Amino acid sequence: MRVLVACEFSGIVRDAFRARGHDAWSCDLLPSERPGPHIQGDVLLHLTDGWDLMLAFPPCTHLAVSGARWFKDKEQEQAEALDFVRVLLAAPIPRIVLENPVSIISTRIRKPDQVIQPWQFGHGETKTTCLWLKGLPPLCPTQVVAERQARIHRLSALCGPGSSRNRQKNRSRTYLGVADAMAEQWGGL
């Protein structure tokens, strides 16, 4: 299967699909952190390249409700971010998942099809993650962890001085257990 992982610089999801034999490519404005097939550039230029599945992780900077107190100052940025999401969801690809935290996508476009947590996939952490699905079933939890903490929410405090530069990148990485579940469950369709 040809898989496009849109807006991913880490290579985590791409590599989970590649490990299962898929022709998976990541695409981001940033270079990839891991060696592997990566398109550095605008993903919108590659939506018609014959993909069977797209997993899209658009930036949440102007979408996440955690930043609601700044919404009144960034209406234009929000409108552009929502337009980007709409284009991704309407891409001519038969199977699409779009991932974002709790965000205005739910009120401005549509409610998510599923809400997951890392603790459902082997990680003892909380990070509410919404999934908008097209042509895909919901993910089934693979390994529920009983002890949970909000590590991502407190990331800058946990990483020490100077960590704010990488905070956005560190918060955006997909958990390996979630990536493996995506590849295992959706890669076989």
trRosetta pair geometry for C-beta under 8 A, 3 or more apart (Angstrom, degrees):
i j d omega theta_ij theta_ji phi_ij phi_ji
1 17 7.9 -92 79 -170 105 117
1 22 4.9 -29 62 -130 84 107
1 23 7.0 -158 90 34 37 79
1 52 4.5 -105 -163 68 90 146
1 53 6.0 31 157 5 126 114
1 187 6.5 -169 41 -153 139 66
2 22 7.5 170 -91 -179 15 91
2 23 4.9 -28 -105 79 63 112
2 24 7.9 157 -164 -83 38 41
2 50 6.1 29 78 118 164 82
2 51 5.0 -130 114 -128 103 50
2 52 5.0 120 52 2 73 91
2 53 7.5 165 89 30 51 71
3 14 7.5 167 106 -126 113 62
3 17 4.8 -82 64 167 163 163
3 22 5.1 37 -2 148 125 133
3 23 6.8 154 20 82 75 54
3 24 4.0 -18 70 -107 114 82
3 25 7.1 164 88 24 63 60
3 51 6.7 80 -124 -157 16 102
3 52 6.8 -45 -71 60 58 88
3 53 4.9 -16 -114 72 80 102
3 54 7.5 159 -163 -90 57 34
3 55 7.2 13 -177 2 103 99
3 187 7.6 -34 -68 -109 144 87
4 24 7.8 -172 -70 -152 18 62
4 25 5.9 -18 -113 68 59 92
4 27 6.3 -10 -167 2 95 122
4 43 7.5 125 167 -154 123 107
4 46 6.8 168 -132 124 140 114
4 47 7.8 -178 102 -112 171 48
4 49 7.5 114 -73 61 133 113
4 51 4.4 -51 -10 -111 112 151
4 53 7.3 -177 30 95 66 53
4 54 4.5 -15 69 -111 102 84
4 55 7.5 -176 93 30 54 60
4 93 7.3 -101 34 -111 122 154
5 8 4.4 -29 137 23 108 143
5 13 4.7 159 -132 92 141 115
5 14 4.6 -122 21 -67 146 83
5 17 7.5 -174 -50 12 119 136
5 24 6.4 40 -19 -179 109 102
5 25 6.9 -166 24 95 80 42
5 26 4.5 -35 74 -105 110 68
5 27 7.0 158 78 17 56 70
5 54 7.7 172 -85 -158 26 57
5 55 5.0 -10 -118 65 71 101
5 57 7.5 10 176 3 81 108
6 27 5.6 -21 -116 64 54 105
6 28 7.9 130 -178 -74 41 66
6 43 4.4 83 -141 -154 100 157
6 54 5.8 25 -14 -174 114 106
6 55 7.0 -175 24 88 75 46
6 56 4.1 -9 63 -113 121 76
6 57 6.7 172 89 26 66 63
6 58 7.4 -5 120 -64 109 69
6 88 6.4 -174 99 -131 162 120
7 27 7.3 -7 -33 89 33 74
7 28 5.7 87 -142 -105 29 87
7 43 6.3 -69 -44 -21 70 150
7 56 6.1 60 23 -166 111 67
7 57 4.5 -145 91 74 104 71
7 58 5.2 156 -19 -92 170 36
7 59 6.6 -137 -161 -34 134 66
8 11 6.8 141 139 -60 107 27
8 12 7.3 -123 -170 39 122 75
8 13 5.7 -99 -125 39 161 112
8 14 6.3 169 104 -27 140 103
8 26 4.4 -98 84 -146 104 111
8 27 7.3 63 41 46 76 44
8 28 5.7 -131 65 -51 29 119
8 55 7.7 29 -36 98 136 101
8 57 5.5 80 -70 35 83 130
8 174 7.5 -27 -125 -4 116 118
9 26 7.2 147 -95 153 18 135
9 28 4.3 -109 -68 86 76 166
9 30 4.1 -4 -106 81 139 118
9 31 7.0 67 -151 83 102 32
9 32 5.9 -169 -167 -111 55 42
9 33 6.0 78 139 -19 82 91
9 169 7.2 -58 70 -136 133 103
10 13 7.8 81 76 5 102 76
10 26 7.9 -150 60 -137 48 158
10 32 7.6 -9 98 -155 6 71
10 33 5.3 -14 -131 31 44 126
10 34 7.0 37 162 -3 48 106
10 172 7.7 -176 -28 105 122 89
10 173 4.9 105 -78 -121 159 90
10 174 7.0 -172 64 25 143 80
11 14 5.0 -65 -152 51 57 118
11 15 5.3 57 151 -27 87 108
11 26 5.5 -109 -98 -15 59 154
11 32 4.9 71 -56 -167 113 112
11 33 5.9 -138 10 58 108 77
11 34 3.5 -122 66 46 154 114
11 35 7.9 69 -132 54 168 22
11 36 5.4 123 -147 45 128 131
11 38 6.9 -62 -88 -77 102 120
12 15 6.2 -60 -147 36 21 106
12 16 6.7 24 153 -22 59 105
12 34 7.8 121 -57 0 50 142
12 173 6.2 90 -10 -168 147 89
12 174 5.0 -169 89 63 132 95
12 176 6.2 -113 -164 -91 116 66
12 179 5.0 -130 141 -66 93 161
13 16 5.6 -50 -150 29 35 114
13 17 6.8 29 154 -12 65 103
13 24 7.9 -137 125 177 71 139
13 26 7.4 121 67 -93 88 104
13 55 5.6 -122 159 94 149 149
13 57 7.7 163 1 -29 149 132
13 174 5.3 43 -51 49 101 155
13 179 4.6 -139 -98 -129 60 106
13 182 6.4 -14 -142 73 101 146
13 183 7.5 174 -164 -52 64 101
14 17 6.2 -66 -160 39 30 105
14 18 6.2 26 150 -18 69 111
14 24 4.7 169 -155 133 67 114
14 25 6.5 -24 -132 171 121 8
14 26 4.1 -80 -50 -46 143 98
14 32 8.0 -51 40 -131 153 132
14 36 6.0 147 120 121 128 140
14 37 7.1 -151 -179 69 133 83
14 38 7.5 -18 -120 -84 179 80
15 18 5.3 -52 -138 40 37 113
15 19 6.1 46 158 -28 67 101
15 24 7.7 -148 -54 89 18 135
15 34 6.4 -30 -50 106 135 155
15 36 6.1 -123 -80 -72 89 169
15 179 7.7 31 66 156 78 143
16 19 5.9 -49 -150 28 27 115
16 20 7.2 11 152 -5 57 107
16 176 7.4 163 -77 -155 119 65
16 179 4.0 176 -27 147 153 100
16 180 5.2 -136 -142 -82 125 47
16 182 6.6 81 105 66 143 95
16 183 3.9 -153 137 -26 98 143
17 20 6.0 -69 -158 43 36 102
17 22 4.2 -56 165 60 95 132
17 24 3.7 113 90 -61 124 152
17 182 7.8 -53 -63 109 93 97
17 183 4.6 -153 -79 -117 56 107
17 187 5.7 175 -129 -95 81 125
18 21 7.7 100 -173 -34 34 8
18 22 6.2 -96 -85 64 35 73
18 23 8.0 50 -105 -118 76 17
18 24 4.9 -115 -54 44 78 113
18 36 6.6 -130 -19 -152 167 130
18 37 7.7 156 -86 25 134 107
19 183 7.0 51 57 156 96 160
20 183 5.2 159 3 162 138 112
20 184 7.0 -177 -84 -85 151 52
20 187 5.0 67 99 139 148 161
22 183 7.4 -144 12 -147 134 97
22 187 5.7 -113 -44 -143 137 112
23 37 7.9 1 -175 39 66 169
24 37 7.0 152 96 64 52 122
25 37 4.5 -77 -108 127 78 114
25 38 6.8 164 -167 -94 76 26
25 39 6.0 46 163 -13 122 100
26 32 5.8 112 76 -100 134 117
26 36 7.2 68 11 98 110 111
26 37 7.2 140 21 99 68 67
26 38 4.9 -16 68 -114 94 82
26 39 7.3 -163 97 28 47 69
27 38 7.1 162 -85 -165 39 59
27 39 4.1 -9 -109 65 90 105
27 40 7.8 -169 -150 -78 57 20
27 41 7.0 -50 -164 60 96 68
27 43 4.5 121 115 -98 128 90
27 46 5.9 -152 -113 54 162 149
28 31 7.9 -103 81 -11 105 4
28 32 7.3 127 38 -76 117 65
28 38 7.5 -35 27 -167 89 105
28 39 7.9 131 18 82 45 65
28 40 6.7 -26 75 -121 63 59
28 43 7.5 6 -84 -51 33 107
29 40 7.0 56 -168 -170 21 71
29 41 7.0 36 -107 -139 52 11
29 42 7.1 31 -84 -77 87 52
30 40 7.1 -94 107 -133 20 98
31 38 7.2 83 -165 124 55 145
31 40 5.4 -16 -94 -96 58 136
32 35 7.3 125 103 -99 124 16
32 36 6.4 -116 148 56 160 84
32 38 3.8 -124 -32 -89 132 164
32 40 7.5 -119 -19 -69 76 95
39 43 7.6 117 91 -99 121 64
39 46 6.0 78 117 -59 168 163
41 45 6.4 -44 130 45 118 132
41 46 7.7 111 87 -26 107 119
42 45 4.9 83 87 -4 97 105
42 46 7.9 160 101 -1 59 90
43 46 5.7 -75 -159 46 48 104
43 47 6.9 72 148 -57 77 85
43 56 7.7 139 142 -123 160 99
43 88 7.7 25 110 -99 129 102
44 47 6.1 -21 -150 -16 39 116
44 84 7.9 -97 -65 -136 119 81
44 87 6.3 2 -116 136 108 144
46 49 4.9 -22 -169 -12 73 130
47 51 7.7 -74 -159 18 42 125
47 54 7.6 1 -132 -87 78 157
47 87 7.6 -119 -57 154 165 95
47 88 7.7 -145 -105 -116 130 51
47 91 4.3 -121 -165 -137 121 115
47 92 6.9 105 143 34 97 76
47 93 6.9 -105 -170 -32 79 111
48 91 8.0 -145 -62 -164 59 88
48 92 6.0 36 -106 51 78 120
51 54 5.5 69 124 -60 148 90
51 93 4.9 -14 84 -121 105 118
52 93 7.3 91 149 -164 8 89
52 94 6.4 -26 -161 44 55 109
52 95 6.6 15 148 30 65 108
53 93 6.9 115 -124 167 11 117
53 94 7.6 -49 -76 71 54 80
53 95 4.4 -24 -108 81 78 112
53 96 7.5 174 -159 -79 54 37
53 136 8.0 81 -134 -75 106 122
53 186 6.5 132 -146 148 150 115
53 187 7.9 -118 29 -99 167 52
53 189 7.8 112 -78 62 129 115
54 88 7.4 -149 128 -169 138 87
54 91 6.1 8 23 80 160 148
54 93 4.6 63 -8 108 114 167
54 95 7.4 163 24 94 59 62
54 96 5.0 -4 63 -115 96 79
54 97 7.6 -167 97 35 58 57
55 96 7.9 168 -83 -158 31 50
55 97 5.2 -4 -119 63 71 100
55 99 7.1 17 -179 -9 86 113
55 182 6.5 54 -103 176 147 146
56 88 4.6 118 -151 -176 171 137
56 96 6.8 3 -1 -168 112 96
56 97 7.1 -177 27 92 70 51
56 98 4.6 -19 70 -110 108 74
56 99 7.0 177 87 20 53 72
57 98 8.0 172 -75 -158 30 54
57 99 5.1 -15 -103 63 73 108
57 100 7.7 153 -150 -72 52 61
57 172 6.9 115 156 -177 125 100
57 174 7.0 -109 -93 -53 149 111
58 63 7.5 68 106 -4 110 153
58 81 7.1 137 150 -165 128 85
58 84 5.8 144 -140 120 141 117
58 85 5.7 -124 31 -85 164 79
58 88 6.3 -141 -51 -12 123 159
58 98 6.9 0 3 -160 104 103
58 100 6.6 -20 61 -78 87 112
59 62 7.6 53 111 16 100 81
59 63 7.7 140 110 12 58 112
59 81 7.2 -97 81 -128 88 112
59 172 7.6 -37 -117 -110 65 141
60 63 4.9 -95 -151 61 59 102
60 64 4.1 55 160 -41 112 107
60 100 5.3 144 -95 -152 106 92
60 101 5.4 58 -146 23 161 98
60 103 6.1 -124 -146 -86 100 135
60 172 7.7 -180 15 -103 103 97
61 64 7.4 -4 -91 13 6 103
61 67 7.4 21 -177 -1 44 165
61 77 7.8 -67 109 158 103 129
61 81 7.5 -151 67 -97 78 144
61 168 7.3 4 -81 -134 103 130
62 67 7.7 -85 -119 84 27 143
62 74 5.7 -127 -130 135 104 132
62 77 4.3 -143 -112 131 149 103
62 78 4.8 -153 161 -84 109 57
62 80 7.5 37 82 65 161 87
62 81 4.2 178 77 -22 116 150
63 78 7.0 135 -83 -134 55 78
63 81 5.2 -142 -54 139 99 139
63 82 7.3 141 -101 -69 103 71
63 85 7.4 101 -101 -48 146 139
63 100 6.0 -47 113 -168 140 141
63 103 4.0 20 147 -164 95 133
63 104 5.6 -130 -157 36 65 89
63 105 6.1 24 -168 -33 125 91
64 67 5.5 79 80 11 88 97
64 100 7.1 -151 -79 173 79 97
64 101 4.8 29 -120 69 110 118
64 102 6.9 75 -151 75 72 57
64 103 4.9 -62 -95 -96 39 93
65 68 5.0 11 -167 -52 64 110
65 101 7.7 -128 28 116 76 101
65 102 5.2 -49 27 116 117 95
65 103 5.9 -165 -22 -110 77 32
65 104 6.7 133 -70 -48 81 69
66 101 6.8 -8 -9 116 116 146
66 102 7.6 105 -34 67 82 94
67 70 5.1 -40 169 38 93 111
67 71 7.1 129 117 -54 79 74
68 71 5.3 -20 -157 -21 49 119
70 73 5.4 -62 -173 45 71 110
70 74 6.0 28 140 4 94 116
71 74 6.5 -91 -146 52 29 86
71 75 7.5 65 165 -75 68 64
71 78 6.7 40 -148 -60 81 148
71 104 7.8 119 -120 -58 129 141
72 75 7.3 -6 -160 -47 31 96
74 77 4.2 -35 179 40 103 118
74 78 5.7 112 118 -26 85 91
75 78 5.7 -56 -148 37 30 113
75 79 6.4 33 155 -22 65 105
76 79 5.7 -52 -149 33 31 112
76 80 6.5 28 154 -15 64 106
77 80 5.8 -56 -149 39 32 110
77 81 6.2 33 152 -20 66 107
78 81 5.6 -55 -145 37 32 111
78 82 6.2 30 157 -17 66 106
78 104 6.7 9 -160 61 118 156
79 82 5.9 -56 -147 38 28 109
79 83 6.4 32 152 -21 63 105
80 83 5.6 -51 -148 34 32 114
80 84 6.5 38 151 -22 63 103
81 84 5.6 -51 -152 32 33 116
81 85 6.6 35 149 -19 64 103
82 85 5.5 -49 -149 34 37 114
82 86 6.4 41 151 -22 66 103
82 104 7.1 -64 -81 103 114 110
82 105 7.2 174 -118 -97 82 67
82 108 5.5 -60 -129 120 140 143
82 109 6.6 -176 -158 -50 98 108
83 86 5.6 -52 -149 34 33 114
83 87 6.5 34 153 -19 65 103
84 87 5.9 -54 -151 34 30 110
84 88 6.5 30 152 -17 64 106
85 88 5.7 -56 -150 37 32 111
85 89 6.2 27 156 -15 67 109
85 98 6.6 96 -152 -174 88 152
85 100 7.8 -22 -112 -39 128 148
85 105 5.8 -131 180 -110 164 114
85 109 6.3 -108 114 -46 126 159
86 89 5.9 -58 -145 40 29 108
86 90 6.1 13 160 -7 65 115
86 109 6.5 -161 -81 -114 84 125
87 90 6.0 -67 -142 47 27 102
87 91 6.9 58 151 -61 61 80
88 91 5.8 -21 -161 -25 34 114
88 96 7.3 154 152 -166 78 134
88 98 5.8 111 116 -99 125 123
89 96 6.4 151 -133 122 47 149
89 98 5.9 -51 -78 -27 88 145
89 109 7.3 136 6 178 162 143
89 132 6.4 -39 -107 122 118 136
89 134 6.8 137 -161 -35 74 136
91 96 6.4 134 53 -90 106 139
93 96 5.5 104 86 -66 110 98
94 134 8.0 -163 157 124 34 98
94 135 5.2 167 154 -158 70 176
95 134 6.6 171 -148 94 33 74
95 135 4.1 -114 -99 95 65 119
95 136 5.2 92 -160 -56 101 96
95 186 7.0 162 158 -170 141 112
95 189 6.7 121 -89 90 160 141
96 132 7.9 -16 118 107 97 86
96 133 7.3 156 88 -158 62 37
96 134 4.1 18 49 47 96 114
96 135 6.8 78 16 35 64 102
96 136 7.4 -137 60 -7 32 118
97 131 5.5 -23 -164 -162 105 103
97 132 7.0 147 -159 74 50 52
97 133 5.5 -9 -105 -104 79 68
97 134 7.6 -156 -67 26 41 69
97 136 5.7 -41 -62 44 100 159
97 182 7.4 -129 51 -137 159 118
97 186 7.3 -81 -21 -99 134 166
98 105 7.8 -152 119 -164 128 160
98 131 7.2 143 71 -157 47 50
98 132 4.3 -10 55 55 101 106
99 129 6.1 -7 -163 -179 101 106
99 130 7.2 151 -152 81 49 54
99 131 5.8 -17 -97 -100 71 71
99 174 7.6 48 108 -97 168 112
100 103 4.8 -42 136 5 126 142
100 105 5.8 102 62 5 150 143
100 129 7.7 157 84 -157 21 65
100 130 5.6 -23 71 62 71 101
100 132 7.9 12 19 -5 101 105
101 127 7.5 -83 -106 173 103 81
101 128 6.2 82 -154 88 80 80
101 129 6.4 -59 -99 -106 54 52
101 130 6.7 79 176 10 14 93
102 106 7.1 -23 -160 -11 65 140
102 128 5.5 13 -31 109 104 127
102 130 6.2 112 -85 -30 45 121
103 106 6.4 137 74 -3 55 91
103 130 7.0 -130 19 35 90 139
104 107 5.6 -60 -157 47 62 99
104 108 5.1 35 150 -4 91 118
105 108 6.4 -70 -124 53 23 92
105 109 5.0 -29 -166 32 67 118
105 110 7.6 -26 154 51 78 49
105 112 7.5 65 101 -63 114 86
105 130 7.3 177 70 99 124 143
105 132 7.0 -101 148 -43 136 138
106 109 7.6 -9 -52 52 9 77
106 110 7.3 -45 -141 115 37 27
106 111 5.2 38 -150 -113 84 51
106 112 6.2 -47 -94 -18 96 81
106 130 6.9 -101 -64 -143 109 166
109 132 7.8 -9 106 -111 128 157
110 132 7.0 109 77 -129 100 121
112 115 6.0 103 89 -65 136 76
112 130 3.6 -138 -68 -171 159 104
112 131 5.7 100 -173 58 115 38
112 132 5.3 -101 -126 -69 68 68
113 131 6.0 -61 61 101 88 82
113 132 5.9 109 1 -134 94 36
113 133 4.2 -75 51 22 155 101
113 138 6.5 -150 134 -84 100 91
114 130 7.4 149 86 -158 49 50
114 131 4.4 -9 65 57 96 111
114 133 6.7 45 5 -22 106 123
114 138 4.4 140 -81 -130 140 104
114 139 6.6 149 135 25 161 82
115 128 6.2 -12 -173 -165 110 89
115 129 6.9 147 -160 76 59 45
115 130 5.4 -27 -102 -100 77 64
115 131 7.4 -171 -82 16 29 78
116 120 5.8 -109 -164 47 88 140
116 121 7.4 34 171 -22 124 117
116 129 5.1 -31 67 70 82 101
116 131 6.5 35 -2 -16 108 118
116 139 6.1 2 -81 64 144 127
116 141 7.8 167 -140 -83 100 81
116 178 7.0 128 123 -122 142 115
117 120 5.2 106 65 -9 77 100
117 126 5.8 -34 -154 -134 118 62
117 127 6.6 136 -146 53 65 52
117 128 6.5 -27 -91 -94 84 48
117 129 7.0 159 -88 19 32 91
117 148 7.8 -1 158 -136 134 140
118 121 6.0 -81 -160 50 44 96
118 122 7.9 -72 168 66 74 51
118 123 3.8 -47 158 73 110 123
118 124 7.9 -34 112 41 105 13
118 125 4.7 4 74 70 136 90
118 126 7.1 -161 38 -107 95 13
118 127 5.3 45 -13 33 111 103
118 129 7.7 87 -43 -7 71 128
118 175 4.6 111 -126 -26 110 165
118 177 6.8 102 -162 61 75 119
118 178 6.4 -74 -112 -41 68 116
119 123 6.2 -95 -79 81 41 62
119 124 6.0 50 -108 -128 92 31
119 125 6.3 -168 -55 55 85 35
119 126 6.5 -16 -15 -79 119 58
119 144 6.6 38 143 -156 81 59
119 145 4.5 -113 -155 55 80 96
119 148 4.8 -32 -80 -100 149 115
120 141 3.8 -98 -178 -118 100 108
120 142 7.4 90 142 27 70 60
120 143 7.7 115 155 67 35 44
120 144 5.7 -14 -126 -98 50 73
121 141 6.5 -129 -65 -146 63 66
121 142 5.3 48 -127 40 67 101
121 143 6.2 59 -164 47 25 81
121 175 6.4 133 88 103 123 127
121 177 3.5 151 139 129 95 111
121 178 4.8 127 74 -69 167 59
121 180 7.5 156 -177 57 116 95
121 181 5.3 -95 -125 -20 123 138
122 142 6.6 -33 -28 89 102 101
122 143 3.9 40 -70 77 84 128
122 145 6.3 95 -147 -45 21 114
122 177 3.8 -174 48 -107 108 148
123 145 6.5 -128 79 6 21 149
123 175 4.9 -87 -21 -158 155 145
123 177 5.4 -160 -24 23 95 134
123 178 7.9 -43 6 -25 128 92
124 145 4.5 -117 -86 141 69 145
124 146 8.0 -15 -120 64 100 44
124 147 5.0 4 -151 92 127 80
124 148 5.6 -149 -176 -99 66 45
124 149 6.5 37 133 15 91 84
125 148 6.3 130 -120 -156 10 74
125 149 5.8 -41 -113 67 65 66
125 150 7.1 109 -164 -111 79 21
125 151 4.8 -63 -123 24 124 108
125 152 6.4 95 166 -12 133 95
125 175 7.7 -177 55 -89 120 141
126 148 5.2 72 -44 167 92 118
126 149 7.0 -139 9 101 88 19
126 150 5.0 -35 58 -90 107 71
126 152 7.8 -128 86 32 54 102
126 153 7.6 -4 86 -16 95 118
127 150 7.8 131 -68 -140 64 65
127 152 4.6 37 -91 33 120 149
127 153 7.6 -167 -98 -39 75 80
127 175 7.8 152 48 -32 136 123
129 178 7.5 14 68 -131 165 156
131 138 7.5 132 80 -131 135 72
131 139 7.1 106 -1 0 170 110
133 136 4.5 -116 -160 65 110 97
133 137 7.6 -47 178 121 156 2
133 138 7.0 -119 -28 -81 160 55
136 186 5.6 -5 -138 -118 121 116
136 189 7.2 -132 -116 -20 74 168
137 185 7.6 -104 72 161 102 115
139 178 7.8 22 179 -151 167 76
139 181 5.4 71 -163 138 121 122
139 182 6.7 -48 -100 -82 127 63
139 185 5.9 138 -128 63 70 158
139 186 7.9 -52 -90 -36 85 104
140 181 7.5 -149 66 -164 59 117
140 185 6.5 164 26 -104 89 147
141 144 5.6 34 158 -62 140 89
141 181 7.9 -43 -139 -125 24 152
142 177 6.6 -160 63 -178 124 98
142 180 7.4 -81 41 97 172 104
142 181 5.0 -146 -23 -92 130 112
142 184 7.8 81 -94 59 140 146
143 177 6.6 -98 47 -152 112 133
145 148 6.6 126 101 -74 98 81
150 153 4.0 -14 161 27 109 126
150 154 6.2 93 110 -6 89 97
151 154 6.5 -80 -153 52 29 91
151 155 6.9 66 148 -79 65 70
151 158 6.6 -5 -159 -19 79 168
152 155 5.5 -3 -157 -51 39 111
152 171 5.6 107 -167 -130 100 81
154 157 4.7 -52 179 46 89 116
154 158 5.5 89 118 -27 93 105
155 158 5.8 -69 -146 39 29 107
155 159 6.1 15 166 -17 68 115
155 163 7.5 -147 143 140 81 130
155 167 5.9 134 106 -143 121 86
155 170 5.8 162 -175 107 141 124
155 171 5.7 -136 2 -74 164 93
156 159 6.2 -62 -140 36 29 106
156 163 5.5 168 -141 93 61 111
156 164 5.5 33 -132 -87 122 75
156 167 5.1 -7 -77 -106 97 131
159 163 3.4 126 104 -129 120 161
159 166 7.7 -128 159 73 161 106
159 167 7.5 -166 36 -91 148 78
159 170 7.2 95 -70 79 153 179
160 163 5.6 110 65 -32 56 120
162 165 6.5 -19 173 6 68 111
163 166 6.2 -70 -168 51 60 93
163 167 6.2 88 135 -66 81 86
163 170 7.7 -19 179 2 101 154
164 167 5.0 -21 -145 -19 43 126
166 169 5.0 -60 -165 49 71 113
166 170 5.3 72 136 -27 91 106
167 170 5.8 -60 -143 40 26 109
167 171 6.1 21 161 -16 65 111
168 171 6.0 -59 -144 39 26 107
168 172 6.2 21 159 -21 62 115
169 172 5.9 -64 -146 35 28 109
169 173 7.2 42 158 -40 62 93
170 173 6.5 -39 -158 3 32 112
174 178 5.5 -118 179 81 95 118
174 179 5.0 108 120 -59 123 101
175 178 4.5 84 66 7 91 106
175 179 6.9 -163 91 -7 45 86
176 179 5.5 -55 -144 39 34 113
176 180 6.1 36 156 -21 68 105
177 180 5.8 -51 -144 36 29 111
177 181 6.5 31 155 -19 62 105
178 181 5.7 -54 -150 36 31 112
178 182 6.5 35 151 -21 64 104
179 182 5.7 -53 -150 33 32 113
179 183 6.4 26 155 -14 65 108
180 183 5.8 -57 -145 40 31 108
180 184 5.9 27 158 -16 67 112
181 184 5.8 -56 -138 42 28 108
181 185 5.7 5 170 0 66 117
182 185 6.6 -68 -135 48 18 94
182 186 5.4 -24 -176 24 61 120
182 187 7.6 84 130 -29 58 91
183 186 7.0 -55 -105 55 13 83
183 187 4.6 19 -176 -28 54 134
184 187 6.4 -12 -79 33 8 111
184 188 7.2 -1 170 -15 42 111
185 188 7.0 -74 -167 28 19 103
186 189 5.7 -34 -162 0 50 119
